[in-house]
C-alpha cells in the first residue's frame, strides 16, 4: 500500500514520520477552523487547547502539504499507526482530491487521506465548535500541554502558511487576537496573494468518502 496524507495543521511544519515525498497544494470545499479540543499535546483535560480541524464550505480551498509514504508494508504501517495515535482527537478519515498550484481542474492526486472531525459534540467528544474570536483567543493564549503551549501552535501554523506562500487570513486574524490578549506588539497583516485565490478557482462537485478511525489505547506526545 502506498498512501498520501494531507496536512493542514501542525503536519505542515512538523510531520514527525518518515515520508518519501512532499507536495504543497490544496483541497477544495474545506476551510481550516480552530474548533477541535486537544487535551494531550497543547492542552489538558481541565484546560483544553484549540487546534485545527476542517469544515466543509463550498467554493473555497484549504492549502497545506501532502505527504507520500511508500517503501513497503512495514514502513507504511508504522507511519499510519503513528498518525492515528497523533491525530487521536479526529474521529474520521476522509478521502479527497489534491490539487497543485496552476491546475485547478485536474487534481494532482486522488484518494488523499485527511484526518477530520465530526462537527457534533455527541459523536466526537473533542469537538468544541465555533466560539467568538475573543473567547477563542483567550483559550489559546492560556492553554498548555506536554508539547508546549497552544499559542505556539497557532503562531507556528501562521509562519508555516507564510513559508509555503499561502497565508490564511483566518489564522492571521486569530493570531493577532491572541497577541492582543498577551500584550504582544507586531500585529501582522496578510500579504498580497501572489497565487490564485479561491474565488478564481472553478469548482466541480467532489466525492468525499469518510472512513471511521478506531480509537487507540493511548496517544503519543506529538503535536496534533
N, C-alpha and C positions, 0 to 999 in steps of 0.2 A: 504494500500500500504506500503510495506517495500522496501526501496531503499538503494543502496550503491553508494557512490560518491568517485571518485579518486582524490586525491590532489597531485599536483606536484610542487606547488609554496608555497605561504605562508600558505596554508591549511596544509602542512606537520607539521608546528610547531604552528600554531595558527588557529585551525578550527573555533572557535567562535560560534559554535552551539551545541546543546545538542545531542550527539550521544550515541549509545549503544555498539558499538564495533569498534575497530581499528585494521587493519592488515597491516603490512609492506609487500610490494611486488612490482610487476612491470607490465607494459603493453608492448606489443610488437609493433614494427614497428612505433614507435614515438620517437622523441627526443625533449628535452627541449631547447627552444630558447628564447632570450630576444627581441622579435620583436613586442611586443604589448605596445601601449601607455596607461599610467594611468594618468588621469587628476584630480582625486578627492581623491586619497589615498596618494600616494607618489609623486605626481606631480601636476601641474596646467595646465589649457588650454594653457597658454602662454609658459610654460616650462614643457612639459610632461615628466613623468618618463618612464623608460623602465622596463617592467615586463614580466613574463614568459607566453609563450603560447607553444603549441605543433606543431611540424612539422612532417608530415608523412615521414618516412625514413625507407625503408625496411632493415631488418637484424639487427636492434639494439633494445634495450629496454630502457624504462624510469622507474626508480624506484621512489616510493613515498609511500603514505599511502591511504588505502581505509577505509572509514567510513560507518558504517551501522546505519540507523535511523529506528527504529521500536517503537511501543508503541501506535499506534492509529492514526487516520486521522489528528487530530489537531496537534499533535507533528510533524508528518511528513510534514504537510502543512507548519507549522511555519518554520521548518528547510529549506525547499525548497525555500520559499519566501525570507528568509534571504540570502541564497546562490545566488539567482537570482539578488538580489539587490547588493550584494557584488561583484559579478562577472559580472557586467553590461557591461563591455567592451568586453566580449566574446559574440559573436552573435549566437553561436550554442552549442548544447549539442551533444555528441557522445556516443554511447553505445559500450563498449569494454569488452574483456575478461581480467580478472585479474589473475595473477599468483603469487604463493608464492615461496620463495627460495626452491630449491631442487626438484621442479616438473615443468619442462619446457615444458611438452607435454600436460598435463591435467590441464586446468585452475581451479583455486580455485573458481572463481565466473564468471558468465556470466551476461551480461547486466548491467555492472557498468557504471554509468554516469560520464562523464568527460567534463568539460567546455572547449571549444576550440574556436578559432577564424578563420574566413575565411581569407586565405592569399591573400587578394585582397583589395587594398585601396579604391576601389569604393564600394564594398559590405560592407566593415567594415571600418568606418572612424577612428577607433582606431588602425588599423593595420599599423605599421611603416615599416615593412620589415627589412631585414638584412642591416647591415652597417659595415664599417671597425671597428675592435676591438677598436682601439684608439678613434674613434668618439663615439662609444657606451660608453666607459669608461668615457669620458668627460661629456657626458649627464647624466650618472648615478651619477657621483661624485658631480654634482651641482643641481640636481632636488630635490625639497622639496614639501611636501603637508601636509594635515591635520593629516595624520597618522605618519608623520616623513619624513626622507629623503630617497632617492632612494638607496643610498649606504648601508644603514642599512638593507633594504630589501634583497639586494644581499648577504651581509655578514651573515645575519640570515639564508638564504637559504643554503649557504655554510656550516654553522655549523650544520644545521638540517640534511643535507645529510651525514655529518660525523657522527652525532649521531646515525643514523639508519644503519651505516655501509656500505653506498654505495655512496661514494663521486662521484661528477660529474666533470670530467676533464674540460669541457667547463665552468662550473660555477667557478671553481678554476682559470682558465686562465683569465676570465673576472674580477674576484675579484682582482687578482694580478695586472691587468692593472689599475684598479681603485685605488689601493694602490699607484701605481706609480704616478698617477695624483695628489693624495692627499699628496704625500711625506711621506707615512707611511711605516715604516720598517716591516719586518716579512713576506716576500714572502713565500707562502705555496706551497708545492708540494704534489701531490696525494700519499696516502699510497699504499702499495701493496694490490691489490684486494684479499681479503680472500675468496670471494664468486664467483660464476660462472660469467664469463664475457659474454657480448653479443655474441661474436663470437663463443662461445661454446654452444649456445642455438639453437637447431633445430627449425626452423620456419616453420609454415604452413600458408596457406592463411587465412586471417581474414576477417570478415564481419563487416563493420562499418555502423552504422545507424545514420546519422545526423538528429537532431531534431532542428528546429528553436526555438530560445528563443525570446519571445515577450518582447520588451523594457519596462522597468518600469518607472514610473514618475520621480523618484529620487533615488540616490544611498545613501547608508549609509556610514558613516565614519569608515569603517573597511578595513583591509588590503586586497589586491587582490592577 
